[in-house]
Amino acid sequence: MAASLPRLCGLFKRAITCHVGCAGRPQPFRGLLATAGGKATGGPASTSACRLSVQQAMDLWRQMFERSGVSEPALSSQYIIAHVMGAKTIESLGSRRLSEMLTERQAQCIWELCRKRLSRMPVQYIIEEWDFRDITLKMRPPVFIPRPETEELVGLVLSDLLATQGAGVAALEVGCGSGAISLSLLHALPQLQVIAVDRSRDAVALTRENAHRLRLQDRLEVHQMDMILDAEDLLRDWSPVDLLVSNPPYVFSQDLAALEPEILKFEDSDALDGGADGLRVIQQILTLAPHLLKDGGRAYLETDPRHPPLIRQYVEEHAAAGLRYLRTHRDVTGRPRFSVLKKEGAGH
Ligand SMILES: C[S@@+](CC[C@H](N)C(=O)[O-])C[C@H]1O[C@@H](n2cnc3c(N)ncnc32)[C@H](O)[C@@H]1O
């Protein structure tokens, strides 16, 4: 018979309490997992039975997450427990450590972090860091958690830059969030200089912190600016650049309510909400891009799959502004997600 969620929680708490007790005086305890499965072994157990192994804790929390409807229950449990054990992944812990008994402190820490996951906090905020391409970024709510598709956007920019001049390029990122795009570009291209702007104070602070952690702060300027409200300042202070990159808010407002509770409860809605047609910030980028970019400069945008044809149409209707739609790229799942544009100029 499967144990109920409150019962599983109780079992884990009991393991901690019992283990705390174990540190002082022995207490009688029945085999924990046998009890969880409804088959108590009976009789007082040794003090070591109070404790859980890494593997047992992982199984127990996976079950708790499953029963409370938390998405990716197995991965959630693995990431949190690996983090507490000082590793990035369970695989990197190695099988020998899976049978290691948790200390009181580790069990308590797992309990506290997994309770956050039960409240639907994303794992990235719980463990406070996340890998993006080949860098590790500090994560903090409500700053947007970088998504895997954005790694593809960076790959696209890098392959174009490496195929052309590569070095000595000045780039502008609109909506830097945690700094994922700017910092991974800076990490890959030692000659690159980046100006990153975001309307959110939290995002600007986190990008700066991540830049310092990665020792990339000397080639990055971060400013709290709103692409719409501060357009004049942006044009006056930061143009022209060779490259503009953005993963702007592009979710259609009416689609927001259908997003996962992890997103709705914890991530900044301004990072997601692109207005009725998802184009509020995108359109402003398209309006300013011809003035922000040098002749021959390029803009790379990540959007909803419905946006590339609309972006192309807008650019063609405003051809006099000097922007040309170069191509659409699909993500690994085949959805058209990335638009590449070019500022036309003499000789380009
Ligand atoms: C989808 S998130 C992308 C964050 C980061 N670049 C990434 O890919 O992980 C969009 C970001 O744009 C910022 N943003 C939204 N509206 C903006 C505006 N009008 N001007 C500047 N930044 C804006 C949000 O604060 C958020 O950090």
The ligand as a Tripos MOL2 file, in Angstrom:
@<TRIPOS>MOLECULE
LIG
   27    29     1     0     0
SMALL
NO_CHARGES

@<TRIPOS>ATOM
      1 C1         12.6070   36.4750  -21.0700 C.3       1 LIG1
      2 S1         13.5930   37.4090  -19.9490 S.3       1 LIG1
      3 C2         15.2180   37.0670  -20.6200 C.3       1 LIG1
      4 C3         16.3230   37.1680  -19.6180 C.3       1 LIG1
      5 C4         17.6810   36.6680  -20.1190 C.3       1 LIG1
      6 N1         18.1330   37.4090  -21.2620 N.3       1 LIG1
      7 C5         17.6060   35.1970  -20.4800 C.2       1 LIG1
      8 O1         17.5140   34.8610  -21.6580 O.co2     1 LIG1
      9 O2         17.6260   34.3770  -19.5680 O.co2     1 LIG1
     10 C6         13.2600   39.0650  -20.4750 C.3       1 LIG1
     11 C7         13.9870   40.1480  -19.6800 C.3       1 LIG1
     12 O3         13.6270   41.4090  -20.2680 O.3       1 LIG1
     13 C8         13.4240   42.3610  -19.2440 C.3       1 LIG1
     14 N2         12.5190   43.3830  -19.7700 N.ar      1 LIG1
     15 C9         11.1740   43.3190  -19.9200 C.ar      1 LIG1
     16 N3         10.6990   44.4550  -20.4530 N.ar      1 LIG1
     17 C10        11.7690   45.2660  -20.6750 C.ar      1 LIG1
     18 C11        11.9270   46.5820  -21.1930 C.ar      1 LIG1
     19 N4         10.8800   47.2870  -21.6030 N.pl3     1 LIG1
     20 N5         13.1640   47.1120  -21.2440 N.ar      1 LIG1
     21 C12        14.2370   46.3970  -20.8180 C.ar      1 LIG1
     22 N6         14.1480   45.1460  -20.3020 N.ar      1 LIG1
     23 C13        12.9280   44.5780  -20.2380 C.ar      1 LIG1
     24 C14        12.8580   41.5600  -18.0850 C.3       1 LIG1
     25 O4         13.0760   42.2370  -16.8670 O.3       1 LIG1
     26 C15        13.6150   40.2410  -18.2070 C.3       1 LIG1
     27 O5         14.7830   40.2340  -17.4290 O.3       1 LIG1
@<TRIPOS>BOND
     1     1     2 1
     2     2     3 1
     3     2    10 1
     4     3     4 1
     5     4     5 1
     6     5     6 1
     7     5     7 1
     8     7     8 2
     9     7     9 1
    10    10    11 1
    11    11    12 1
    12    11    26 1
    13    12    13 1
    14    13    14 1
    15    13    24 1
    16    14    15 ar
    17    14    23 ar
    18    15    16 ar
    19    16    17 ar
    20    17    18 ar
    21    17    23 ar
    22    18    19 1
    23    18    20 ar
    24    20    21 ar
    25    21    22 ar
    26    22    23 ar
    27    24    25 1
    28    24    26 1
    29    26    27 1
@<TRIPOS>SUBSTRUCTURE
     1 LIG1         1 GROUP 0 **** ****
